[in-house]
Amino acid sequence: MGRKKHTAEEIVAKLRQVDVLVSQGRKVAEAIRSIEVTEVTYYRWRSEYGGLKGDQVKRLKSLETENQRLRRAISDLTDPPPWEWSALRYGLRARTRTDRWERSGTSRR
């Protein structure tokens, strides 16, 4: 069986399907097999999406995406870019906005 990327809505629907099958008297392992995922995947999904409804899942995903974007923006503002690492290591700083560098302790005029 090949791998499949499930959407959040599909995951919530499959979790509900397992709940229905278990309430009808089937064993949990059988219900999990019927939705064609492994037990590990089912329990991971249950811990992540447990009691959420469809609209709550969409909201959760949008908040996670926004959080990731904001973390990246903060990281970009606080960390120097990789091309400046070697310059910082040798005590160099930019004189202007160009790529010309000079030692921090000296000035040329």
N, CA, C and O atoms as CSV, one atom per row, in Angstrom:
chain,resi,resn,atom,element,x,y,z
A,1,MET,N,N,0.850,-1.174,0.000
A,1,MET,CA,C,0.000,0.000,0.000
A,1,MET,C,C,0.891,1.231,0.000
A,1,MET,O,O,1.807,1.324,0.817
A,2,GLY,N,N,0.644,2.174,-0.896
A,2,GLY,CA,C,1.448,3.378,-1.001
A,2,GLY,C,C,1.092,4.403,0.066
A,2,GLY,O,O,0.055,4.319,0.723
A,3,ARG,N,N,1.974,5.358,0.213
A,3,ARG,CA,C,1.735,6.417,1.187
A,3,ARG,C,C,0.744,7.420,0.616
A,3,ARG,O,O,0.713,7.654,-0.592
A,4,LYS,N,N,-0.063,8.009,1.484
A,4,LYS,CA,C,-1.034,8.997,1.062
A,4,LYS,C,C,-0.990,10.159,2.031
A,4,LYS,O,O,-0.930,9.963,3.245
A,5,LYS,N,N,-1.020,11.349,1.507
A,5,LYS,CA,C,-1.065,12.544,2.338
A,5,LYS,C,C,-2.531,12.880,2.583
A,5,LYS,O,O,-3.240,13.291,1.665
A,6,HIS,N,N,-2.976,12.708,3.805
A,6,HIS,CA,C,-4.366,12.966,4.149
A,6,HIS,C,C,-4.539,14.431,4.528
A,6,HIS,O,O,-3.676,15.021,5.179
A,7,THR,N,N,-5.653,15.006,4.118
A,7,THR,CA,C,-5.970,16.363,4.549
A,7,THR,C,C,-6.520,16.299,5.971
A,7,THR,O,O,-6.883,15.233,6.467
A,8,ALA,N,N,-6.572,17.452,6.607
A,8,ALA,CA,C,-7.066,17.503,7.981
A,8,ALA,C,C,-8.523,17.054,8.057
A,8,ALA,O,O,-8.924,16.390,9.013
A,9,GLU,N,N,-9.307,17.416,7.057
A,9,GLU,CA,C,-10.713,17.024,7.052
A,9,GLU,C,C,-10.863,15.511,6.898
A,9,GLU,O,O,-11.725,14.904,7.533
A,10,GLU,N,N,-10.028,14.906,6.061
A,10,GLU,CA,C,-10.062,13.453,5.899
A,10,GLU,C,C,-9.685,12.751,7.202
A,10,GLU,O,O,-10.268,11.728,7.560
A,11,ILE,N,N,-8.707,13.310,7.900
A,11,ILE,CA,C,-8.272,12.711,9.164
A,11,ILE,C,C,-9.403,12.732,10.178
A,11,ILE,O,O,-9.677,11.726,10.832
A,12,VAL,N,N,-10.064,13.884,10.310
A,12,VAL,CA,C,-11.173,13.992,11.264
A,12,VAL,C,C,-12.290,13.029,10.883
A,12,VAL,O,O,-12.890,12.404,11.757
A,13,ALA,N,N,-12.578,12.902,9.591
A,13,ALA,CA,C,-13.630,11.978,9.145
A,13,ALA,C,C,-13.260,10.534,9.475
A,13,ALA,O,O,-14.116,9.763,9.910
A,14,LYS,N,N,-12.008,10.163,9.274
A,14,LYS,CA,C,-11.584,8.792,9.576
A,14,LYS,C,C,-11.610,8.527,11.081
A,14,LYS,O,O,-11.957,7.426,11.507
A,15,LEU,N,N,-11.248,9.515,11.881
A,15,LEU,CA,C,-11.329,9.343,13.336
A,15,LEU,C,C,-12.781,9.127,13.766
A,15,LEU,O,O,-13.063,8.283,14.616
A,16,ARG,N,N,-13.692,9.890,13.176
A,16,ARG,CA,C,-15.114,9.703,13.492
A,16,ARG,C,C,-15.592,8.322,13.053
A,16,ARG,O,O,-16.375,7.674,13.747
A,17,GLN,N,N,-15.111,7.882,11.892
A,17,GLN,CA,C,-15.504,6.567,11.383
A,17,GLN,C,C,-15.068,5.466,12.347
A,17,GLN,O,O,-15.821,4.523,12.588
A,18,VAL,N,N,-13.866,5.577,12.896
A,18,VAL,CA,C,-13.397,4.587,13.869
A,18,VAL,C,C,-14.275,4.629,15.112
A,18,VAL,O,O,-14.632,3.581,15.652
A,19,ASP,N,N,-14.629,5.829,15.575
A,19,ASP,CA,C,-15.493,5.942,16.752
A,19,ASP,C,C,-16.839,5.261,16.514
A,19,ASP,O,O,-17.359,4.576,17.396
A,20,VAL,N,N,-17.399,5.451,15.324
A,20,VAL,CA,C,-18.690,4.829,15.002
A,20,VAL,C,C,-18.557,3.312,14.990
A,20,VAL,O,O,-19.397,2.609,15.552
A,21,LEU,N,N,-17.504,2.803,14.350
A,21,LEU,CA,C,-17.314,1.352,14.272
A,21,LEU,C,C,-17.102,0.742,15.656
A,21,LEU,O,O,-17.611,-0.343,15.937
A,22,VAL,N,N,-16.360,1.425,16.515
A,22,VAL,CA,C,-16.132,0.918,17.872
A,22,VAL,C,C,-17.442,0.937,18.656
A,22,VAL,O,O,-17.718,0.015,19.423
A,23,SER,N,N,-18.251,1.987,18.467
A,23,SER,CA,C,-19.530,2.038,19.185
A,23,SER,C,C,-20.498,0.962,18.692
A,23,SER,O,O,-21.424,0.589,19.411
A,24,GLN,N,N,-20.293,0.462,17.475
A,24,GLN,CA,C,-21.123,-0.623,16.950
A,24,GLN,C,C,-20.640,-1.987,17.421
A,24,GLN,O,O,-21.253,-3.005,17.099
A,25,GLY,N,N,-19.551,-2.019,18.177
A,25,GLY,CA,C,-19.100,-3.270,18.764
A,25,GLY,C,C,-17.848,-3.869,18.143
A,25,GLY,O,O,-17.399,-4.927,18.584
A,26,ARG,N,N,-17.279,-3.234,17.146
A,26,ARG,CA,C,-16.048,-3.768,16.559
A,26,ARG,C,C,-14.867,-3.421,17.446
A,26,ARG,O,O,-14.907,-2.445,18.195
A,27,LYS,N,N,-13.830,-4.213,17.358
A,27,LYS,CA,C,-12.622,-3.941,18.131
A,27,LYS,C,C,-11.885,-2.760,17.505
A,27,LYS,O,O,-12.004,-2.497,16.309
A,28,VAL,N,N,-11.124,-2.058,18.338
A,28,VAL,CA,C,-10.415,-0.868,17.872
A,28,VAL,C,C,-9.445,-1.221,16.752
A,28,VAL,O,O,-9.366,-0.503,15.755
A,29,ALA,N,N,-8.711,-2.313,16.903
A,29,ALA,CA,C,-7.737,-2.710,15.880
A,29,ALA,C,C,-8.420,-2.989,14.542
A,29,ALA,O,O,-7.894,-2.625,13.490
A,30,GLU,N,N,-9.589,-3.634,14.577
A,30,GLU,CA,C,-10.325,-3.905,13.339
A,30,GLU,C,C,-10.814,-2.606,12.701
A,30,GLU,O,O,-10.741,-2.436,11.484
A,31,ALA,N,N,-11.308,-1.703,13.527
A,31,ALA,CA,C,-11.801,-0.422,13.014
A,31,ALA,C,C,-10.666,0.381,12.376
A,31,ALA,O,O,-10.855,1.025,11.344
A,32,ILE,N,N,-9.499,0.337,12.995
A,32,ILE,CA,C,-8.346,1.056,12.443
A,32,ILE,C,C,-7.939,0.453,11.108
A,32,ILE,O,O,-7.640,1.181,10.161
A,33,ARG,N,N,-7.925,-0.865,11.027
A,33,ARG,CA,C,-7.585,-1.518,9.756
A,33,ARG,C,C,-8.598,-1.170,8.666
A,33,ARG,O,O,-8.238,-1.071,7.493
A,34,SER,N,N,-9.852,-0.986,9.046
A,34,SER,CA,C,-10.879,-0.693,8.040
A,34,SER,C,C,-10.707,0.697,7.416
A,34,SER,O,O,-11.163,0.922,6.295
A,35,ILE,N,N,-10.060,1.628,8.119
A,35,ILE,CA,C,-9.815,2.949,7.525
A,35,ILE,C,C,-8.466,3.003,6.816
A,35,ILE,O,O,-8.066,4.048,6.303
A,36,GLU,N,N,-7.769,1.865,6.791
A,36,GLU,CA,C,-6.529,1.679,6.034
A,36,GLU,C,C,-5.381,2.579,6.487
A,36,GLU,O,O,-4.688,3.181,5.667
A,37,VAL,N,N,-5.192,2.660,7.800
A,37,VAL,CA,C,-4.011,3.309,8.371
A,37,VAL,C,C,-3.458,2.396,9.451
A,37,VAL,O,O,-4.133,1.468,9.896
A,38,THR,N,N,-2.239,2.660,9.869
A,38,THR,CA,C,-1.648,1.853,10.929
A,38,THR,C,C,-2.138,2.343,12.283
A,38,THR,O,O,-2.679,3.442,12.408
A,39,GLU,N,N,-1.936,1.504,13.294
A,39,GLU,CA,C,-2.345,1.900,14.642
A,39,GLU,C,C,-1.547,3.103,15.120
A,39,GLU,O,O,-2.085,3.978,15.800
A,40,VAL,N,N,-0.274,3.151,14.770
A,40,VAL,CA,C,0.569,4.284,15.172
A,40,VAL,C,C,0.014,5.582,14.591
A,40,VAL,O,O,-0.092,6.595,15.282
A,41,THR,N,N,-0.336,5.531,13.312
A,41,THR,CA,C,-0.896,6.714,12.658
A,41,THR,C,C,-2.209,7.114,13.307
A,41,THR,O,O,-2.448,8.296,13.553
A,42,TYR,N,N,-3.059,6.139,13.583
A,42,TYR,CA,C,-4.349,6.439,14.211
A,42,TYR,C,C,-4.165,7.136,15.558
A,42,TYR,O,O,-4.810,8.150,15.823
A,43,TYR,N,N,-3.299,6.604,16.402
A,43,TYR,CA,C,-3.124,7.190,17.730
A,43,TYR,C,C,-2.432,8.551,17.660
A,43,TYR,O,O,-2.685,9.418,18.496
A,44,ARG,N,N,-1.564,8.739,16.668
A,44,ARG,CA,C,-0.941,10.055,16.481
A,44,ARG,C,C,-2.004,11.060,16.050
A,44,ARG,O,O,-2.051,12.176,16.567
A,45,TRP,N,N,-2.855,10.668,15.105
A,45,TRP,CA,C,-3.943,11.536,14.671
A,45,TRP,C,C,-4.883,11.846,15.826
A,45,TRP,O,O,-5.322,12.984,15.994
A,46,ARG,N,N,-5.190,10.825,16.620
A,46,ARG,CA,C,-6.122,11.024,17.723
A,46,ARG,C,C,-5.571,12.006,18.744
A,46,ARG,O,O,-6.311,12.819,19.296
A,47,SER,N,N,-4.247,11.925,18.997
A,47,SER,CA,C,-3.666,12.864,19.957
A,47,SER,C,C,-3.627,14.278,19.392
A,47,SER,O,O,-3.722,15.246,20.147
A,48,GLU,N,N,-3.490,14.410,18.076
A,48,GLU,CA,C,-3.412,15.736,17.471
A,48,GLU,C,C,-4.786,16.331,17.185
A,48,GLU,O,O,-5.009,17.515,17.435
A,49,TYR,N,N,-5.714,15.521,16.662
A,49,TYR,CA,C,-7.013,16.023,16.216
A,49,TYR,C,C,-8.170,15.521,17.065
A,49,TYR,O,O,-9.331,15.726,16.709
A,50,GLY,N,N,-7.875,14.872,18.176
A,50,GLY,CA,C,-8.850,14.191,19.005
A,50,GLY,C,C,-10.272,14.684,18.994
A,50,GLY,O,O,-11.122,14.052,18.367
A,51,GLY,N,N,-10.576,15.777,19.654
A,51,GLY,CA,C,-11.962,16.210,19.780
A,51,GLY,C,C,-12.321,17.371,18.883
A,51,GLY,O,O,-13.273,18.095,19.172
A,52,LEU,N,N,-11.589,17.569,17.805
A,52,LEU,CA,C,-11.826,18.723,16.948
A,52,LEU,C,C,-12.883,18.435,15.886
A,52,LEU,O,O,-13.046,17.302,15.433
A,53,LYS,N,N,-13.582,19.478,15.512
A,53,LYS,CA,C,-14.534,19.415,14.407
A,53,LYS,C,C,-13.828,19.942,13.153
A,53,LYS,O,O,-12.700,20.428,13.234
A,54,GLY,N,N,-14.483,19.846,12.010
A,54,GLY,CA,C,-13.887,20.240,10.740
A,54,GLY,C,C,-13.417,21.682,10.698
A,54,GLY,O,O,-12.303,21.955,10.250
A,55,ASP,N,N,-14.259,22.624,11.163
A,55,ASP,CA,C,-13.878,24.037,11.120
A,55,ASP,C,C,-12.765,24.344,12.119
A,55,ASP,O,O,-11.938,25.222,11.876
A,56,GLN,N,N,-12.743,23.629,13.232
A,56,GLN,CA,C,-11.677,23.837,14.210
A,56,GLN,C,C,-10.336,23.360,13.668
A,56,GLN,O,O,-9.298,23.940,13.987
A,57,VAL,N,N,-10.348,22.321,12.861
A,57,VAL,CA,C,-9.114,21.818,12.259
A,57,VAL,C,C,-8.559,22.851,11.290
A,57,VAL,O,O,-7.355,23.107,11.275
A,58,LYS,N,N,-9.430,23.445,10.484
A,58,LYS,CA,C,-8.982,24.483,9.554
A,58,LYS,C,C,-8.364,25.649,10.315
A,58,LYS,O,O,-7.323,26.172,9.918
A,59,ARG,N,N,-8.999,26.054,11.397
A,59,ARG,CA,C,-8.485,27.162,12.215
A,59,ARG,C,C,-7.137,26.787,12.824
A,59,ARG,O,O,-6.219,27.608,12.838
A,60,LEU,N,N,-7.005,25.558,13.327
A,60,LEU,CA,C,-5.746,25.090,13.906
A,60,LEU,C,C,-4.633,25.137,12.874
A,60,LEU,O,O,-3.539,25.622,13.165
A,61,LYS,N,N,-4.897,24.641,11.676
A,61,LYS,CA,C,-3.875,24.628,10.626
A,61,LYS,C,C,-3.487,26.043,10.220
A,61,LYS,O,O,-2.309,26.315,9.991
A,62,SER,N,N,-4.459,26.951,10.127
A,62,SER,CA,C,-4.122,28.324,9.749
A,62,SER,C,C,-3.297,29.002,10.837
A,62,SER,O,O,-2.389,29.775,10.531
A,63,LEU,N,N,-3.598,28.723,12.100
A,63,LEU,CA,C,-2.809,29.290,13.193
A,63,LEU,C,C,-1.395,28.724,13.212
A,63,LEU,O,O,-0.439,29.451,13.479
A,64,GLU,N,N,-1.257,27.426,12.931
A,64,GLU,CA,C,0.080,26.831,12.878
A,64,GLU,C,C,0.901,27.432,11.744
A,64,GLU,O,O,2.096,27.682,11.902
A,65,THR,N,N,0.262,27.663,10.603
A,65,THR,CA,C,0.955,28.268,9.463
A,65,THR,C,C,1.385,29.694,9.788
A,65,THR,O,O,2.509,30.091,9.481
A,66,GLU,N,N,0.492,30.465,10.408
A,66,GLU,CA,C,0.828,31.840,10.779
A,66,GLU,C,C,1.941,31.864,11.822
A,66,GLU,O,O,2.837,32.705,11.751
A,67,ASN,N,N,1.893,30.958,12.779
A,67,ASN,CA,C,2.927,30.873,13.803
A,67,ASN,C,C,4.283,30.580,13.173
A,67,ASN,O,O,5.289,31.183,13.548
A,68,GLN,N,N,4.310,29.664,12.225
A,68,GLN,CA,C,5.558,29.327,11.538
A,68,GLN,C,C,6.090,30.532,10.761
A,68,GLN,O,O,7.294,30.787,10.761
A,69,ARG,N,N,5.202,31.270,10.101
A,69,ARG,CA,C,5.611,32.450,9.343
A,69,ARG,C,C,6.189,33.523,10.271
A,69,ARG,O,O,7.207,34.138,9.954
A,70,LEU,N,N,5.540,33.744,11.410
A,70,LEU,CA,C,6.018,34.747,12.359
A,70,LEU,C,C,7.348,34.343,12.988
A,70,LEU,O,O,8.220,35.189,13.181
A,71,ARG,N,N,7.511,33.070,13.307
A,71,ARG,CA,C,8.792,32.604,13.852
A,71,ARG,C,C,9.922,32.825,12.847
A,71,ARG,O,O,11.023,33.232,13.218
A,72,ARG,N,N,9.639,32.554,11.578
A,72,ARG,CA,C,10.648,32.749,10.539
A,72,ARG,C,C,10.991,34.234,10.408
A,72,ARG,O,O,12.158,34.586,10.233
A,73,ALA,N,N,9.979,35.108,10.494
A,73,ALA,CA,C,10.222,36.546,10.393
A,73,ALA,C,C,11.072,37.034,11.558
A,73,ALA,O,O,11.982,37.841,11.363
A,74,ILE,N,N,10.789,36.557,12.761
A,74,ILE,CA,C,11.583,36.948,13.930
A,74,ILE,C,C,13.007,36.446,13.788
A,74,ILE,O,O,13.958,37.162,14.101
A,75,SER,N,N,13.155,35.224,13.321
A,75,SER,CA,C,14.489,34.660,13.128
A,75,SER,C,C,15.274,35.469,12.100
A,75,SER,O,O,16.468,35.708,12.281
A,76,ASP,N,N,14.616,35.889,11.028
A,76,ASP,CA,C,15.289,36.687,10.005
A,76,ASP,C,C,15.730,38.038,10.547
A,76,ASP,O,O,16.754,38.576,10.126
A,77,LEU,N,N,14.959,38.588,11.481
A,77,LEU,CA,C,15.306,39.894,12.039
A,77,LEU,C,C,16.402,39.812,13.096
A,77,LEU,O,O,17.169,40.761,13.254
A,78,THR,N,N,16.491,38.714,13.812
A,78,THR,CA,C,17.444,38.624,14.918
A,78,THR,C,C,18.761,37.972,14.535
A,78,THR,O,O,19.796,38.345,15.089
A,79,ASP,N,N,18.772,37.035,13.632
A,79,ASP,CA,C,19.999,36.342,13.251
A,79,ASP,C,C,20.634,37.024,12.051
A,79,ASP,O,O,19.926,37.481,11.154
A,80,PRO,N,N,21.970,37.099,12.024
A,80,PRO,CA,C,22.615,37.642,10.826
A,80,PRO,C,C,22.490,36.647,9.680
A,80,PRO,O,O,22.438,35.438,9.907
A,81,PRO,N,N,22.441,37.150,8.454
A,81,PRO,CA,C,22.366,36.226,7.321
A,81,PRO,C,C,23.648,35.416,7.196
A,81,PRO,O,O,24.705,35.872,7.634
A,82,PRO,N,N,23.581,34.232,6.613
A,82,PRO,CA,C,24.748,33.338,6.549
A,82,PRO,C,C,25.964,33.957,5.874
A,82,PRO,O,O,27.090,33.627,6.244
A,83,TRP,N,N,25.779,34.841,4.898
A,83,TRP,CA,C,26.926,35.421,4.215
A,83,TRP,C,C,27.683,36.402,5.101
A,83,TRP,O,O,28.789,36.808,4.744
A,84,GLU,N,N,27.123,36.797,6.250
A,84,GLU,CA,C,27.824,37.684,7.176
A,84,GLU,C,C,28.541,36.925,8.289
A,84,GLU,O,O,29.287,37.534,9.055
A,85,TRP,N,N,28.337,35.620,8.400
A,85,TRP,CA,C,28.930,34.859,9.498
A,85,TRP,C,C,30.441,34.946,9.493
A,85,TRP,O,O,31.047,35.209,10.532
A,86,SER,N,N,31.064,34.730,8.340
A,86,SER,CA,C,32.530,34.760,8.302
A,86,SER,C,C,33.038,36.158,8.599
A,86,SER,O,O,34.074,36.306,9.247
A,87,ALA,N,N,32.343,37.182,8.146
A,87,ALA,CA,C,32.763,38.550,8.430
A,87,ALA,C,C,32.676,38.836,9.924
A,87,ALA,O,O,33.565,39.477,10.486
A,88,LEU,N,N,31.628,38.372,10.563
A,88,LEU,CA,C,31.491,38.585,12.001
A,88,LEU,C,C,32.559,37.826,12.773
A,88,LEU,O,O,33.040,38.301,13.801
A,89,ARG,N,N,32.929,36.662,12.287
A,89,ARG,CA,C,33.939,35.856,12.954
A,89,ARG,C,C,35.292,36.566,12.945
A,89,ARG,O,O,36.053,36.443,13.905
A,90,TYR,N,N,35.605,37.304,11.881
A,90,TYR,CA,C,36.896,37.980,11.776
A,90,TYR,C,C,36.834,39.443,12.202
A,90,TYR,O,O,37.793,40.183,11.984
A,91,GLY,N,N,35.746,39.870,12.794
A,91,GLY,CA,C,35.649,41.233,13.305
A,91,GLY,C,C,35.456,42.270,12.221
A,91,GLY,O,O,35.858,43.421,12.393
A,92,LEU,N,N,34.859,41.895,11.124
A,92,LEU,CA,C,34.628,42.837,10.038
A,92,LEU,C,C,33.213,43.370,10.112
A,92,LEU,O,O,32.307,42.707,10.617
A,93,ARG,N,N,33.037,44.578,9.602
A,93,ARG,CA,C,31.694,45.143,9.518
A,93,ARG,C,C,31.581,45.910,8.212
A,93,ARG,O,O,32.589,46.320,7.636
A,94,ALA,N,N,30.376,46.099,7.754
A,94,ALA,CA,C,30.160,46.805,6.493
A,94,ALA,C,C,30.267,48.305,6.713
A,94,ALA,O,O,29.714,48.828,7.681
A,95,ARG,N,N,30.989,49.021,5.804
A,95,ARG,CA,C,31.078,50.474,5.887
A,95,ARG,C,C,29.792,51.102,5.385
A,95,ARG,O,O,29.271,52.043,5.985
A,96,THR,N,N,29.296,50.585,4.303
A,96,THR,CA,C,28.066,51.103,3.705
A,96,THR,C,C,27.163,49.916,3.410
A,96,THR,O,O,27.387,48.813,3.908
A,97,ARG,N,N,26.170,50.145,2.619
A,97,ARG,CA,C,25.266,49.055,2.262
A,97,ARG,C,C,25.833,48.176,1.157
A,97,ARG,O,O,25.186,47.221,0.728
A,98,THR,N,N,27.021,48.489,0.703
A,98,THR,CA,C,27.628,47.651,-0.327
A,98,THR,C,C,28.335,46.482,0.325
A,98,THR,O,O,28.271,46.313,1.542
A,99,ASP,N,N,29.004,45.679,-0.474
A,99,ASP,CA,C,29.681,44.498,0.047
A,99,ASP,C,C,31.115,44.780,0.470
A,99,ASP,O,O,31.883,43.837,0.657
A,100,ARG,N,N,31.506,46.047,0.628
A,100,ARG,CA,C,32.866,46.346,1.068
A,100,ARG,C,C,32.933,46.225,2.588
A,100,ARG,O,O,32.062,46.715,3.307
A,101,TRP,N,N,33.969,45.570,3.051
A,101,TRP,CA,C,34.116,45.307,4.475
A,101,TRP,C,C,35.399,45.933,4.986
A,101,TRP,O,O,36.355,46.103,4.228
A,102,GLU,N,N,35.428,46.270,6.241
A,102,GLU,CA,C,36.647,46.763,6.872
A,102,GLU,C,C,36.719,46.208,8.283
A,102,GLU,O,O,35.718,45.751,8.833
A,103,ARG,N,N,37.909,46.249,8.863
A,103,ARG,CA,C,38.061,45.803,10.245
A,103,ARG,C,C,37.334,46.762,11.165
A,103,ARG,O,O,37.264,47.957,10.878
A,104,SER,N,N,36.790,46.264,12.264
A,104,SER,CA,C,36.007,47.101,13.160
A,104,SER,C,C,36.843,48.202,13.800
A,104,SER,O,O,36.336,49.294,14.053
A,105,GLY,N,N,38.100,47.931,14.061
A,105,GLY,CA,C,38.918,48.909,14.777
A,105,GLY,C,C,39.550,49.963,13.901
A,105,GLY,O,O,40.110,50.922,14.432
A,106,THR,N,N,39.493,49.840,12.605
A,106,THR,CA,C,40.157,50.800,11.727
A,106,THR,C,C,39.140,51.584,10.932
A,106,THR,O,O,38.026,51.125,10.680
A,107,SER,N,N,39.547,52.772,10.544
A,107,SER,CA,C,38.684,53.565,9.673
A,107,SER,C,C,39.548,54.172,8.583
A,107,SER,O,O,40.649,54.646,8.864
A,108,ARG,N,N,39.082,54.167,7.376
A,108,ARG,CA,C,39.803,54.748,6.246
A,108,ARG,C,C,39.009,55.913,5.705
A,108,ARG,O,O,37.831,55.777,5.375
A,109,ARG,N,N,39.662,57.066,5.614
A,109,ARG,CA,C,39.008,58.228,5.021
A,109,ARG,C,C,39.923,58.915,4.095
A,109,ARG,O,O,39.551,59.923,3.494
